Amino acid sequence: MSTSAKIKSLEFLDKIYVHLDSGDTLTIPYTYTPRLAQADKKLLETYRLIGDGIGVHFPEVDEDISLQGIITYKIQHELMAS
């Protein structure tokens, strides 16, 4: 995955699928943040990309997440799992 990748879109299924413009997809659980965990999926679908795709704003739940934060989360959790 390129470090210059940007978020292209999100998909809300069993997890949150973060689709990148590089063609890669990252997944995070809804429990990634407490506000996301408590939010109805319909509210999350009103997200908007911020910073040309370096982050996501969820206006209905007043939450922002960043691609860098997602990558850090994935690295930490994959290291813990190994």
C-alpha positions as CSV (number, residue, x, y, z in Angstrom):
1,M,0.0,0.0,0.0
2,S,1.4,3.4,-0.9
3,T,1.8,5.9,1.9
4,S,0.4,8.5,-0.4
5,A,-2.9,6.6,-0.7
6,K,-6.1,8.4,0.1
7,I,-9.5,7.2,1.3
8,K,-11.9,6.8,-1.7
9,S,-15.0,5.4,0.1
10,L,-16.3,3.5,3.0
11,E,-18.6,0.5,3.1
12,F,-20.5,-0.5,6.2
13,L,-21.0,-4.3,6.5
14,D,-19.9,-6.6,9.3
15,K,-16.9,-4.2,9.7
16,I,-16.1,-0.8,8.2
17,Y,-14.4,-1.3,4.9
18,V,-12.1,1.6,4.0
19,H,-11.5,1.6,0.3
20,L,-8.4,3.4,-0.8
21,D,-7.6,5.0,-4.2
22,S,-4.6,2.6,-4.4
23,G,-7.1,-0.3,-4.8
24,D,-6.4,-1.6,-1.3
25,T,-9.1,-2.1,1.3
26,L,-8.6,-1.8,5.1
27,T,-11.1,-3.0,7.6
28,I,-11.8,-1.7,11.1
29,P,-14.3,-2.8,13.6
30,Y,-17.2,-0.5,14.6
31,T,-15.5,-0.5,18.0
32,Y,-12.6,1.5,16.5
33,T,-13.9,4.5,18.5
34,P,-16.7,4.6,21.1
35,R,-18.8,7.0,19.0
36,L,-18.7,4.7,16.0
37,A,-19.6,1.7,18.1
38,Q,-22.7,3.4,19.5
39,A,-23.8,4.9,16.2
40,D,-26.5,3.5,13.9
41,K,-25.1,2.5,10.5
42,K,-27.5,4.8,8.8
43,L,-25.9,7.7,10.6
44,L,-22.4,6.6,9.6
45,E,-23.4,6.5,6.0
46,T,-23.7,10.3,6.0
47,Y,-19.8,10.6,6.2
48,R,-17.8,12.9,4.1
49,L,-14.1,12.7,3.2
50,I,-11.9,15.4,4.6
51,G,-8.5,16.7,3.6
52,D,-8.8,15.2,0.1
53,G,-9.2,11.7,1.5
54,I,-6.8,11.7,4.4
55,G,-9.7,11.4,6.8
56,V,-13.4,10.9,7.3
57,H,-15.9,13.1,9.1
58,F,-19.1,11.6,10.5
59,P,-21.3,14.7,11.1
60,E,-24.2,12.9,12.7
61,V,-22.0,11.4,15.4
62,D,-19.4,14.2,15.6
63,E,-16.4,12.0,14.9
64,D,-13.4,12.2,12.7
65,I,-11.0,9.4,11.9
66,S,-7.8,9.6,9.8
67,L,-6.1,7.2,7.4
68,Q,-2.9,7.5,9.5
69,G,-4.8,6.5,12.6
70,I,-6.4,3.5,10.8
71,I,-3.0,2.3,9.6
72,T,-1.5,2.7,13.1
73,Y,-4.4,0.8,14.6
74,K,-4.0,-2.0,12.0
75,I,-0.2,-2.3,12.6
76,Q,-0.7,-2.4,16.4
77,H,-3.4,-5.0,16.3
78,E,-1.7,-7.2,13.7
79,L,1.4,-7.2,15.8
80,M,-0.6,-8.2,18.9
81,A,-2.2,-11.0,17.0
82,S,1.1,-12.6,15.9
